[in-house]
Amino acid sequence: MYVKVIREGCIGCGQCAEICPQVFCLAADGLARVEQQPESGLDAVVQMAAESCPVSVIEVEDD
């Protein structure tokens, strides 16, 4: 699984970082970013974080 945040559209709500802090964080500029790519076993949580994004800027690609 590969995850990407399209930062230009991010509003910094922090939902993704709350749901999956192992992968997402809020950077110093207040926008979400991928802290590290997900390890196996986090697929469902990463997907939940992506679906919870109110502006749909999280892209999830399967390997």
CHARMM-style PDB file with segment names, atoms N, HN, CA, C and O in Angstrom:
ATOM      1  N   MET     1       0.844  -1.174   0.000  1.00  0.00      PROA
ATOM      2  CA  MET     1       0.000   0.000   0.000  1.00  0.00      PROA
ATOM      3  C   MET     1       0.894   1.243   0.000  1.00  0.00      PROA
ATOM      4  O   MET     1       1.890   1.308   0.720  1.00  0.00      PROA
ATOM      5  N   TYR     2       0.517   2.221  -0.818  1.00  0.00      PROA
ATOM      6  HN  TYR     2      -0.293   2.167  -1.403  1.00  0.00      PROA
ATOM      7  CA  TYR     2       1.224   3.496  -0.879  1.00  0.00      PROA
ATOM      8  C   TYR     2       0.208   4.597  -0.616  1.00  0.00      PROA
ATOM      9  O   TYR     2      -0.876   4.596  -1.199  1.00  0.00      PROA
ATOM     10  N   VAL     3       0.556   5.540   0.261  1.00  0.00      PROA
ATOM     11  HN  VAL     3       1.437   5.541   0.734  1.00  0.00      PROA
ATOM     12  CA  VAL     3      -0.364   6.605   0.654  1.00  0.00      PROA
ATOM     13  C   VAL     3       0.252   7.954   0.329  1.00  0.00      PROA
ATOM     14  O   VAL     3       1.456   8.160   0.483  1.00  0.00      PROA
ATOM     15  N   LYS     4      -0.598   8.872  -0.124  1.00  0.00      PROA
ATOM     16  HN  LYS     4      -1.576   8.705  -0.249  1.00  0.00      PROA
ATOM     17  CA  LYS     4      -0.134  10.218  -0.476  1.00  0.00      PROA
ATOM     18  C   LYS     4      -1.198  11.225  -0.047  1.00  0.00      PROA
ATOM     19  O   LYS     4      -2.395  10.970  -0.177  1.00  0.00      PROA
ATOM     20  N   VAL     5      -0.749  12.370   0.465  1.00  0.00      PROA
ATOM     21  HN  VAL     5       0.224  12.577   0.571  1.00  0.00      PROA
ATOM     22  CA  VAL     5      -1.649  13.471   0.796  1.00  0.00      PROA
ATOM     23  C   VAL     5      -1.404  14.584  -0.219  1.00  0.00      PROA
ATOM     24  O   VAL     5      -0.273  15.038  -0.393  1.00  0.00      PROA
ATOM     25  N   ILE     6      -2.457  15.012  -0.877  1.00  0.00      PROA
ATOM     26  HN  ILE     6      -3.376  14.643  -0.735  1.00  0.00      PROA
ATOM     27  CA  ILE     6      -2.356  16.137  -1.802  1.00  0.00      PROA
ATOM     28  C   ILE     6      -2.485  17.396  -0.945  1.00  0.00      PROA
ATOM     29  O   ILE     6      -3.587  17.879  -0.685  1.00  0.00      PROA
ATOM     30  N   ARG     7      -1.353  17.906  -0.519  1.00  0.00      PROA
ATOM     31  HN  ARG     7      -0.457  17.514  -0.730  1.00  0.00      PROA
ATOM     32  CA  ARG     7      -1.307  18.974   0.476  1.00  0.00      PROA
ATOM     33  C   ARG     7      -1.948  20.268   0.010  1.00  0.00      PROA
ATOM     34  O   ARG     7      -2.436  21.041   0.834  1.00  0.00      PROA
ATOM     35  N   GLU     8      -1.958  20.525  -1.293  1.00  0.00      PROA
ATOM     36  HN  GLU     8      -1.561  19.898  -1.963  1.00  0.00      PROA
ATOM     37  CA  GLU     8      -2.546  21.763  -1.802  1.00  0.00      PROA
ATOM     38  C   GLU     8      -4.028  21.884  -1.454  1.00  0.00      PROA
ATOM     39  O   GLU     8      -4.546  22.994  -1.329  1.00  0.00      PROA
ATOM     40  N   GLY     9      -4.704  20.763  -1.299  1.00  0.00      PROA
ATOM     41  HN  GLY     9      -4.283  19.862  -1.401  1.00  0.00      PROA
ATOM     42  CA  GLY     9      -6.127  20.802  -0.989  1.00  0.00      PROA
ATOM     43  C   GLY     9      -6.450  20.560   0.475  1.00  0.00      PROA
ATOM     44  O   GLY     9      -7.610  20.655   0.876  1.00  0.00      PROA
ATOM     45  N   CYS    10      -5.440  20.247   1.278  1.00  0.00      PROA
ATOM     46  HN  CYS    10      -4.498  20.169   0.952  1.00  0.00      PROA
ATOM     47  CA  CYS    10      -5.639  19.922   2.697  1.00  0.00      PROA
ATOM     48  C   CYS    10      -6.090  21.163   3.465  1.00  0.00      PROA
ATOM     49  O   CYS    10      -5.600  22.267   3.230  1.00  0.00      PROA
ATOM     50  N   ILE    11      -7.035  20.961   4.389  1.00  0.00      PROA
ATOM     51  HN  ILE    11      -7.433  20.064   4.580  1.00  0.00      PROA
ATOM     52  CA  ILE    11      -7.513  22.066   5.221  1.00  0.00      PROA
ATOM     53  C   ILE    11      -6.988  21.953   6.651  1.00  0.00      PROA
ATOM     54  O   ILE    11      -7.304  22.797   7.491  1.00  0.00      PROA
ATOM     55  N   GLY    12      -6.192  20.922   6.940  1.00  0.00      PROA
ATOM     56  HN  GLY    12      -5.935  20.237   6.258  1.00  0.00      PROA
ATOM     57  CA  GLY    12      -5.564  20.782   8.250  1.00  0.00      PROA
ATOM     58  C   GLY    12      -6.503  20.412   9.383  1.00  0.00      PROA
ATOM     59  O   GLY    12      -6.265  20.801  10.526  1.00  0.00      PROA
ATOM     60  N   CYS    13      -7.545  19.682   9.099  1.00  0.00      PROA
ATOM     61  HN  CYS    13      -7.738  19.365   8.170  1.00  0.00      PROA
ATOM     62  CA  CYS    13      -8.487  19.326  10.161  1.00  0.00      PROA
ATOM     63  C   CYS    13      -7.898  18.310  11.147  1.00  0.00      PROA
ATOM     64  O   CYS    13      -8.330  18.244  12.298  1.00  0.00      PROA
ATOM     65  N   GLY    14      -6.917  17.521  10.704  1.00  0.00      PROA
ATOM     66  HN  GLY    14      -6.566  17.575   9.769  1.00  0.00      PROA
ATOM     67  CA  GLY    14      -6.247  16.570  11.586  1.00  0.00      PROA
ATOM     68  C   GLY    14      -6.943  15.245  11.771  1.00  0.00      PROA
ATOM     69  O   GLY    14      -6.492  14.411  12.556  1.00  0.00      PROA
ATOM     70  N   GLN    15      -8.024  15.039  11.069  1.00  0.00      PROA
ATOM     71  HN  GLN    15      -8.390  15.717  10.432  1.00  0.00      PROA
ATOM     72  CA  GLN    15      -8.785  13.790  11.185  1.00  0.00      PROA
ATOM     73  C   GLN    15      -7.911  12.565  10.887  1.00  0.00      PROA
ATOM     74  O   GLN    15      -7.965  11.569  11.609  1.00  0.00      PROA
ATOM     75  N   CYS    16      -7.121  12.644   9.839  1.00  0.00      PROA
ATOM     76  HN  CYS    16      -7.077  13.453   9.253  1.00  0.00      PROA
ATOM     77  CA  CYS    16      -6.285  11.501   9.452  1.00  0.00      PROA
ATOM     78  C   CYS    16      -5.255  11.171  10.532  1.00  0.00      PROA
ATOM     79  O   CYS    16      -5.020  10.000  10.833  1.00  0.00      PROA
ATOM     80  N   ALA    17      -4.639  12.205  11.115  1.00  0.00      PROA
ATOM     81  HN  ALA    17      -4.830  13.156  10.871  1.00  0.00      PROA
ATOM     82  CA  ALA    17      -3.633  12.001  12.160  1.00  0.00      PROA
ATOM     83  C   ALA    17      -4.259  11.435  13.426  1.00  0.00      PROA
ATOM     84  O   ALA    17      -3.610  10.671  14.142  1.00  0.00      PROA
ATOM     85  N   GLU    18      -5.497  11.791  13.715  1.00  0.00      PROA
ATOM     86  HN  GLU    18      -6.023  12.411  13.134  1.00  0.00      PROA
ATOM     87  CA  GLU    18      -6.193  11.233  14.878  1.00  0.00      PROA
ATOM     88  C   GLU    18      -6.523   9.767  14.666  1.00  0.00      PROA
ATOM     89  O   GLU    18      -6.384   8.957  15.582  1.00  0.00      PROA
ATOM     90  N   ILE    19      -6.957   9.424  13.466  1.00  0.00      PROA
ATOM     91  HN  ILE    19      -7.070  10.082  12.721  1.00  0.00      PROA
ATOM     92  CA  ILE    19      -7.361   8.053  13.176  1.00  0.00      PROA
ATOM     93  C   ILE    19      -6.157   7.132  13.013  1.00  0.00      PROA
ATOM     94  O   ILE    19      -6.179   5.993  13.481  1.00  0.00      PROA
ATOM     95  N   CYS    20      -5.109   7.615  12.356  1.00  0.00      PROA
ATOM     96  HN  CYS    20      -5.091   8.540  11.977  1.00  0.00      PROA
ATOM     97  CA  CYS    20      -3.952   6.761  12.057  1.00  0.00      PROA
ATOM     98  C   CYS    20      -2.637   7.526  12.258  1.00  0.00      PROA
ATOM     99  O   CYS    20      -1.978   7.887  11.283  1.00  0.00      PROA
ATOM    100  N   PRO    21      -2.253   7.773  13.515  1.00  0.00      PROA
ATOM    101  CA  PRO    21      -1.025   8.524  13.787  1.00  0.00      PROA
ATOM    102  C   PRO    21       0.253   7.795  13.387  1.00  0.00      PROA
ATOM    103  O   PRO    21       1.318   8.408  13.313  1.00  0.00      PROA
ATOM    104  N   GLN    22       0.157   6.487  13.126  1.00  0.00      PROA
ATOM    105  HN  GLN    22      -0.708   5.989  13.185  1.00  0.00      PROA
ATOM    106  CA  GLN    22       1.319   5.729  12.671  1.00  0.00      PROA
ATOM    107  C   GLN    22       1.741   6.142  11.268  1.00  0.00      PROA
ATOM    108  O   GLN    22       2.886   5.923  10.873  1.00  0.00      PROA
ATOM    109  N   VAL    23       0.820   6.738  10.512  1.00  0.00      PROA
ATOM    110  HN  VAL    23      -0.111   6.916  10.833  1.00  0.00      PROA
ATOM    111  CA  VAL    23       1.074   7.092   9.112  1.00  0.00      PROA
ATOM    112  C   VAL    23       1.003   8.604   8.881  1.00  0.00      PROA
ATOM    113  O   VAL    23       1.845   9.164   8.179  1.00  0.00      PROA
ATOM    114  N   PHE    24       0.007   9.262   9.464  1.00  0.00      PROA
ATOM    115  HN  PHE    24      -0.678   8.808  10.034  1.00  0.00      PROA
ATOM    116  CA  PHE    24      -0.224  10.676   9.190  1.00  0.00      PROA
ATOM    117  C   PHE    24       0.155  11.571  10.370  1.00  0.00      PROA
ATOM    118  O   PHE    24       0.107  11.152  11.526  1.00  0.00      PROA
ATOM    119  N   CYS    25       0.528  12.803  10.056  1.00  0.00      PROA
ATOM    120  HN  CYS    25       0.566  13.143   9.116  1.00  0.00      PROA
ATOM    121  CA  CYS    25       0.769  13.809  11.086  1.00  0.00      PROA
ATOM    122  C   CYS    25       0.452  15.175  10.484  1.00  0.00      PROA
ATOM    123  O   CYS    25       0.317  15.326   9.270  1.00  0.00      PROA
ATOM    124  N   LEU    26       0.338  16.153  11.358  1.00  0.00      PROA
ATOM    125  HN  LEU    26       0.448  16.031  12.345  1.00  0.00      PROA
ATOM    126  CA  LEU    26       0.198  17.524  10.892  1.00  0.00      PROA
ATOM    127  C   LEU    26       1.581  18.157  10.932  1.00  0.00      PROA
ATOM    128  O   LEU    26       2.250  18.133  11.966  1.00  0.00      PROA
ATOM    129  N   ALA    27       2.004  18.713   9.826  1.00  0.00      PROA
ATOM    130  HN  ALA    27       1.460  18.732   8.987  1.00  0.00      PROA
ATOM    131  CA  ALA    27       3.323  19.333   9.716  1.00  0.00      PROA
ATOM    132  C   ALA    27       3.300  20.704  10.389  1.00  0.00      PROA
ATOM    133  O   ALA    27       2.254  21.171  10.839  1.00  0.00      PROA
ATOM    134  N   ALA    28       4.457  21.332  10.450  1.00  0.00      PROA
ATOM    135  HN  ALA    28       5.307  20.953  10.084  1.00  0.00      PROA
ATOM    136  CA  ALA    28       4.584  22.649  11.077  1.00  0.00      PROA
ATOM    137  C   ALA    28       3.684  23.694  10.428  1.00  0.00      PROA
ATOM    138  O   ALA    28       3.281  24.657  11.080  1.00  0.00      PROA
ATOM    139  N   ASP    29       3.366  23.510   9.144  1.00  0.00      PROA
ATOM    140  HN  ASP    29       3.693  22.728   8.614  1.00  0.00      PROA
ATOM    141  CA  ASP    29       2.491  24.468   8.459  1.00  0.00      PROA
ATOM    142  C   ASP    29       1.007  24.202   8.708  1.00  0.00      PROA
ATOM    143  O   ASP    29       0.152  24.902   8.167  1.00  0.00      PROA
ATOM    144  N   GLY    30       0.697  23.181   9.533  1.00  0.00      PROA
ATOM    145  HN  GLY    30       1.392  22.612   9.972  1.00  0.00      PROA
ATOM    146  CA  GLY    30      -0.688  22.886   9.879  1.00  0.00      PROA
ATOM    147  C   GLY    30      -1.404  21.965   8.926  1.00  0.00      PROA
ATOM    148  O   GLY    30      -2.579  21.660   9.127  1.00  0.00      PROA
ATOM    149  N   LEU    31      -0.719  21.513   7.887  1.00  0.00      PROA
ATOM    150  HN  LEU    31       0.236  21.761   7.723  1.00  0.00      PROA
ATOM    151  CA  LEU    31      -1.333  20.615   6.906  1.00  0.00      PROA
ATOM    152  C   LEU    31      -0.874  19.179   7.142  1.00  0.00      PROA
ATOM    153  O   LEU    31       0.210  18.933   7.672  1.00  0.00      PROA
ATOM    154  N   ALA    32      -1.715  18.251   6.740  1.00  0.00      PROA
ATOM    155  HN  ALA    32      -2.595  18.451   6.310  1.00  0.00      PROA
ATOM    156  CA  ALA    32      -1.388  16.842   6.916  1.00  0.00      PROA
ATOM    157  C   ALA    32      -0.281  16.418   5.969  1.00  0.00      PROA
ATOM    158  O   ALA    32      -0.125  16.955   4.873  1.00  0.00      PROA
ATOM    159  N   ARG    33       0.479  15.441   6.428  1.00  0.00      PROA
ATOM    160  HN  ARG    33       0.352  15.005   7.319  1.00  0.00      PROA
ATOM    161  CA  ARG    33       1.484  14.826   5.567  1.00  0.00      PROA
ATOM    162  C   ARG    33       1.644  13.382   6.003  1.00  0.00      PROA
ATOM    163  O   ARG    33       1.231  13.000   7.098  1.00  0.00      PROA
ATOM    164  N   VAL    34       2.247  12.587   5.136  1.00  0.00      PROA
ATOM    165  HN  VAL    34       2.582  12.898   4.246  1.00  0.00      PROA
ATOM    166  CA  VAL    34       2.520  11.195   5.456  1.00  0.00      PROA
ATOM    167  C   VAL    34       3.834  11.157   6.229  1.00  0.00      PROA
ATOM    168  O   VAL    34       4.888  11.521   5.707  1.00  0.00      PROA
ATOM    169  N   GLU    35       3.757  10.715   7.468  1.00  0.00      PROA
ATOM    170  HN  GLU    35       2.901  10.419   7.892  1.00  0.00      PROA
ATOM    171  CA  GLU    35       4.932  10.588   8.335  1.00  0.00      PROA
ATOM    172  C   GLU    35       5.787   9.416   7.875  1.00  0.00      PROA
ATOM    173  O   GLU    35       7.008   9.524   7.765  1.00  0.00      PROA
ATOM    174  N   GLN    36       5.124   8.298   7.610  1.00  0.00      PROA
ATOM    175  HN  GLN    36       4.131   8.211   7.700  1.00  0.00      PROA
ATOM    176  CA  GLN    36       5.797   7.128   7.051  1.00  0.00      PROA
ATOM    177  C   GLN    36       4.760   6.267   6.352  1.00  0.00      PROA
ATOM    178  O   GLN    36       3.583   6.279   6.711  1.00  0.00      PROA
ATOM    179  N   GLN    37       5.200   5.530   5.365  1.00  0.00      PROA
ATOM    180  HN  GLN    37       6.157   5.521   5.073  1.00  0.00      PROA
ATOM    181  CA  GLN    37       4.297   4.652   4.635  1.00  0.00      PROA
ATOM    182  C   GLN    37       3.825   3.537   5.570  1.00  0.00      PROA
ATOM    183  O   GLN    37       4.576   3.091   6.437  1.00  0.00      PROA
ATOM    184  N   PRO    38       2.583   3.090   5.392  1.00  0.00      PROA
ATOM    185  CA  PRO    38       2.017   2.106   6.321  1.00  0.00      PROA
ATOM    186  C   PRO    38       2.668   0.730   6.223  1.00  0.00      PROA
ATOM    187  O   PRO    38       3.017   0.246   5.146  1.00  0.00      PROA
ATOM    188  N   GLU    39       2.811   0.132   7.387  1.00  0.00      PROA
ATOM    189  HN  GLU    39       2.528   0.526   8.261  1.00  0.00      PROA
ATOM    190  CA  GLU    39       3.264  -1.248   7.463  1.00  0.00      PROA
ATOM    191  C   GLU    39       2.065  -2.144   7.185  1.00  0.00      PROA
ATOM    192  O   GLU    39       0.919  -1.700   7.265  1.00  0.00      PROA
ATOM    193  N   SER    40       2.327  -3.386   6.864  1.00  0.00      PROA
ATOM    194  HN  SER    40       3.257  -3.747   6.799  1.00  0.00      PROA
ATOM    195  CA  SER    40       1.214  -4.304   6.626  1.00  0.00      PROA
ATOM    196  C   SER    40       0.404  -4.423   7.913  1.00  0.00      PROA
ATOM    197  O   SER    40       0.956  -4.355   9.011  1.00  0.00      PROA
ATOM    198  N   GLY    41      -0.866  -4.595   7.775  1.00  0.00      PROA
ATOM    199  HN  GLY    41      -1.315  -4.650   6.883  1.00  0.00      PROA
ATOM    200  CA  GLY    41      -1.746  -4.690   8.919  1.00  0.00      PROA
ATOM    201  C   GLY    41      -2.464  -3.387   9.226  1.00  0.00      PROA
ATOM    202  O   GLY    41      -3.407  -3.376  10.018  1.00  0.00      PROA
ATOM    203  N   LEU    42      -2.039  -2.293   8.618  1.00  0.00      PROA
ATOM    204  HN  LEU    42      -1.273  -2.302   7.975  1.00  0.00      PROA
ATOM    205  CA  LEU    42      -2.691  -1.004   8.852  1.00  0.00      PROA
ATOM    206  C   LEU    42      -3.640  -0.614   7.722  1.00  0.00      PROA
ATOM    207  O   LEU    42      -4.190   0.487   7.725  1.00  0.00      PROA
ATOM    208  N   ASP    43      -3.829  -1.498   6.773  1.00  0.00      PROA
ATOM    209  HN  ASP    43      -3.382  -2.392   6.771  1.00  0.00      PROA
ATOM    210  CA  ASP    43      -4.633  -1.172   5.594  1.00  0.00      PROA
ATOM    211  C   ASP    43      -6.017  -0.627   5.949  1.00  0.00      PROA
ATOM    212  O   ASP    43      -6.437   0.396   5.407  1.00  0.00      PROA
ATOM    213  N   ALA    44      -6.719  -1.295   6.845  1.00  0.00      PROA
ATOM    214  HN  ALA    44      -6.378  -2.126   7.284  1.00  0.00      PROA
ATOM    215  CA  ALA    44      -8.087  -0.881   7.178  1.00  0.00      PROA
ATOM    216  C   ALA    44      -8.104   0.488   7.849  1.00  0.00      PROA
ATOM    217  O   ALA    44      -8.984   1.301   7.567  1.00  0.00      PROA
ATOM    218  N   VAL    45      -7.149   0.753   8.729  1.00  0.00      PROA
ATOM    219  HN  VAL    45      -6.434   0.092   8.958  1.00  0.00      PROA
ATOM    220  CA  VAL    45      -7.101   2.032   9.432  1.00  0.00      PROA
ATOM    221  C   VAL    45      -6.734   3.160   8.469  1.00  0.00      PROA
ATOM    222  O   VAL    45      -7.302   4.250   8.545  1.00  0.00      PROA
ATOM    223  N   VAL    46      -5.793   2.905   7.567  1.00  0.00      PROA
ATOM    224  HN  VAL    46      -5.332   2.020   7.505  1.00  0.00      PROA
ATOM    225  CA  VAL    46      -5.407   3.904   6.568  1.00  0.00      PROA
ATOM    226  C   VAL    46      -6.601   4.214   5.666  1.00  0.00      PROA
ATOM    227  O   VAL    46      -6.857   5.375   5.348  1.00  0.00      PROA
ATOM    228  N   GLN    47      -7.316   3.195   5.262  1.00  0.00      PROA
ATOM    229  HN  GLN    47      -7.108   2.251   5.520  1.00  0.00      PROA
ATOM    230  CA  GLN    47      -8.493   3.388   4.414  1.00  0.00      PROA
ATOM    231  C   GLN    47      -9.551   4.207   5.149  1.00  0.00      PROA
ATOM    232  O   GLN    47     -10.190   5.075   4.553  1.00  0.00      PROA
ATOM    233  N   MET    48      -9.739   3.936   6.436  1.00  0.00      PROA
ATOM    234  HN  MET    48      -9.221   3.232   6.920  1.00  0.00      PROA
ATOM    235  CA  MET    48     -10.703   4.689   7.238  1.00  0.00      PROA
ATOM    236  C   MET    48     -10.293   6.163   7.319  1.00  0.00      PROA
ATOM    237  O   MET    48     -11.139   7.052   7.217  1.00  0.00      PROA
ATOM    238  N   ALA    49      -9.005   6.416   7.502  1.00  0.00      PROA
ATOM    239  HN  ALA    49      -8.318   5.694   7.585  1.00  0.00      PROA
ATOM    240  CA  ALA    49      -8.508   7.793   7.555  1.00  0.00      PROA
ATOM    241  C   ALA    49      -8.761   8.499   6.226  1.00  0.00      PROA
ATOM    242  O   ALA    49      -9.197   9.650   6.206  1.00  0.00      PROA
ATOM    243  N   ALA    50      -8.492   7.819   5.132  1.00  0.00      PROA
ATOM    244  HN  ALA    50      -8.138   6.884   5.149  1.00  0.00      PROA
ATOM    245  CA  ALA    50      -8.705   8.407   3.805  1.00  0.00      PROA
ATOM    246  C   ALA    50     -10.180   8.724   3.577  1.00  0.00      PROA
ATOM    247  O   ALA    50     -10.514   9.786   3.052  1.00  0.00      PROA
ATOM    248  N   GLU    51     -11.048   7.821   3.964  1.00  0.00      PROA
ATOM    249  HN  GLU    51     -10.776   6.958   4.390  1.00  0.00      PROA
ATOM    250  CA  GLU    51     -12.485   8.026   3.773  1.00  0.00      PROA
ATOM    251  C   GLU    51     -13.034   9.111   4.692  1.00  0.00      PROA
ATOM    252  O   GLU    51     -14.064   9.714   4.391  1.00  0.00      PROA
ATOM    253  N   SER    52     -12.358   9.363   5.804  1.00  0.00      PROA
ATOM    254  HN  SER    52     -11.522   8.873   6.048  1.00  0.00      PROA
ATOM    255  CA  SER    52     -12.801  10.378   6.757  1.00  0.00      PROA
ATOM    256  C   SER    52     -12.366  11.788   6.374  1.00  0.00      PROA
ATOM    257  O   SER    52     -12.860  12.762   6.943  1.00  0.00      PROA
ATOM    258  N   CYS    53     -11.457  11.909   5.424  1.00  0.00      PROA
ATOM    259  HN  CYS    53     -11.056  11.118   4.962  1.00  0.00      PROA
ATOM    260  CA  CYS    53     -10.955  13.218   5.027  1.00  0.00      PROA
ATOM    261  C   CYS    53     -12.095  14.028   4.402  1.00  0.00      PROA
ATOM    262  O   CYS    53     -12.672  13.604   3.400  1.00  0.00      PROA
ATOM    263  N   PRO    54     -12.426  15.188   4.979  1.00  0.00      PROA
ATOM    264  CA  PRO    54     -13.564  15.959   4.457  1.00  0.00      PROA
ATOM    265  C   PRO    54     -13.341  16.581   3.088  1.00  0.00      PROA
ATOM    266  O   PRO    54     -14.299  16.976   2.425  1.00  0.00      PROA
ATOM    267  N   VAL    55     -12.075  16.673   2.653  1.00  0.00      PROA
ATOM    268  HN  VAL    55     -11.297  16.352   3.192  1.00  0.00      PROA
ATOM    269  CA  VAL    55     -11.797  17.253   1.346  1.00  0.00      PROA
ATOM    270  C   VAL    55     -11.187  16.220   0.380  1.00  0.00      PROA
ATOM    271  O   VAL    55     -10.756  16.576  -0.717  1.00  0.00      PROA
ATOM    272  N   SER    56     -11.155  14.960   0.784  1.00  0.00      PROA
ATOM    273  HN  SER    56     -11.505  14.670   1.674  1.00  0.00      PROA
ATOM    274  CA  SER    56     -10.725  13.831  -0.057  1.00  0.00      PROA
ATOM    275  C   SER    56      -9.358  14.049  -0.716  1.00  0.00      PROA
ATOM    276  O   SER    56      -9.212  13.890  -1.928  1.00  0.00      PROA
ATOM    277  N   VAL    57      -8.369  14.413   0.089  1.00  0.00      PROA
ATOM    278  HN  VAL    57      -8.487  14.543   1.074  1.00  0.00      PROA
ATOM    279  CA  VAL    57      -7.023  14.648  -0.464  1.00  0.00      PROA
ATOM    280  C   VAL    57      -6.041  13.525  -0.144  1.00  0.00      PROA
ATOM    281  O   VAL    57      -4.844  13.661  -0.395  1.00  0.00      PROA
ATOM    282  N   ILE    58      -6.535  12.418   0.406  1.00  0.00      PROA
ATOM    283  HN  ILE    58      -7.508  12.308   0.610  1.00  0.00      PROA
ATOM    284  CA  ILE    58      -5.664  11.279   0.701  1.00  0.00      PROA
ATOM    285  C   ILE    58      -5.877  10.227  -0.374  1.00  0.00      PROA
ATOM    286  O   ILE    58      -6.986   9.737  -0.586  1.00  0.00      PROA
ATOM    287  N   GLU    59      -4.782   9.895  -1.045  1.00  0.00      PROA
ATOM    288  HN  GLU    59      -3.881  10.293  -0.872  1.00  0.00      PROA
ATOM    289  CA  GLU    59      -4.826   8.869  -2.087  1.00  0.00      PROA
ATOM    290  C   GLU    59      -4.177   7.600  -1.558  1.00  0.00      PROA
ATOM    291  O   GLU    59      -3.082   7.639  -0.998  1.00  0.00      PROA
ATOM    292  N   VAL    60      -4.858   6.480  -1.738  1.00  0.00      PROA
ATOM    293  HN  VAL    60      -5.748   6.449  -2.193  1.00  0.00      PROA
ATOM    294  CA  VAL    60      -4.368   5.180  -1.311  1.00  0.00      PROA
ATOM    295  C   VAL    60      -4.267   4.282  -2.526  1.00  0.00      PROA
ATOM    296  O   VAL    60      -5.240   4.071  -3.250  1.00  0.00      PROA
ATOM    297  N   GLU    61      -3.066   3.754  -2.736  1.00  0.00      PROA
ATOM    298  HN  GLU    61      -2.275   3.925  -2.148  1.00  0.00      PROA
ATOM    299  CA  GLU    61      -2.837   2.838  -3.858  1.00  0.00      PROA
ATOM    300  C   GLU    61      -2.401   1.481  -3.310  1.00  0.00      PROA
ATOM    301  O   GLU    61      -1.555   1.399  -2.420  1.00  0.00      PROA
ATOM    302  N   ASP    62      -2.982   0.438  -3.849  1.00  0.00      PROA
ATOM    303  HN  ASP    62      -3.670   0.505  -4.573  1.00  0.00      PROA
ATOM    304  CA  ASP    62      -2.569  -0.919  -3.472  1.00  0.00      PROA
ATOM    305  C   ASP    62      -1.297  -1.280  -4.225  1.00  0.00      PROA
ATOM    306  O   ASP    62      -1.079  -0.847  -5.357  1.00  0.00      PROA
ATOM    307  N   ASP    63      -0.474  -2.072  -3.580  1.00  0.00      PROA
ATOM    308  HN  ASP    63      -0.652  -2.423  -2.661  1.00  0.00      PROA
ATOM    309  CA  ASP    63       0.778  -2.519  -4.223  1.00  0.00      PROA
ATOM    310  C   ASP    63       0.500  -3.413  -5.400  1.00  0.00      PROA
ATOM    311  OT1 ASP    63       1.432  -3.879  -6.056  1.00  0.00      PROA
TER     312      ASP     63
END
